[in-house]
Amino acid sequence: MDNSNNEDNFIIDYNNNGTWVTVATTPSNSITYTLIALPELYEYTYRVKAIKAGISDSGYSNTVNVVSTALEA
C-alpha cells in the first residue's frame, strides 16, 4: 500500500548476508515490484523507503521476509 502522497520514487533494498543492497528504484505511486531470476524457495528480507527530491528521504519501512517462488509460464 502506498501511504505517501508526495514521493518521487521508492527505493527497494534487500538484505544480503547483513548488508542492505538496493535492488530497484520505482516510480511514485508504485504498489508492486517483481524481481525475476531468483533461486526458488529462498528467503529474502526487504525494506522500502520513499524519496522526495530536495527533501530528506522517509525512514525505512518495517522489514518483510519473502520466500521466492517460480513464475508461472
N, C-alpha and C positions, 0 to 999 in steps of 0.2 A: 504494500500500500504506500502510495506517495503522500506523505503528510506535509510536504513542503509546497509553498505556493509561489516561490520566487527563486528557485535554484536555476543554475545554468546547466549543470551536469551532475551526475553521480559517479563516484569512484567506488569500484568493487574490488576488494582485496581478499586474498585467501592466505591461510597460514601454511607455510611450507617449512615444517620442522622447526617452528619457533620464530621464523622470520615472515613478516607480512609482505606479500607481493601483490602489486596492483595487476589485475587481470583484465580490467576493462574500464573505460570511461563511457558512460551512456548519456544520451540527451536528456534534457529536462522532461519531467513527467513520465519517465520510464517506470514500468512496474514489473517487467520481466527481463531476464537476460539468459541466453542459453550458451553454455560452454560445450564445445564438441571435442571429440578425440581424447576423452579422459578414460583411464582404465576403469572397467566396470567394477562395481561393488567396493569402491574405495571411498573412505570418509574424508570429506573436506570441511574446513571451518572457514566461514566467510564473515565479512563485515562490510558496511556501506557508509559513505558519508556524502552529504550534499556540498556542492561547490557553487559559490556566487562570486563572479568576477568583481574585484575591487573591495570585497568584504571577506572577513575571515571565514574559513570553512566551518561547517557544522561539526559537532563532535561525531565520533563514530557510533553507529548503531550497536545494539547488542549483537553478539556473535550468534551464528546459527550453524549447526552441523548438518551436512547433507551427504547422503550416500549416492554415488553416481550409478546410473542405470544405462542400459543400451537404448539407443534411439530406435524407434520402430521404423521399419523400412517402408 
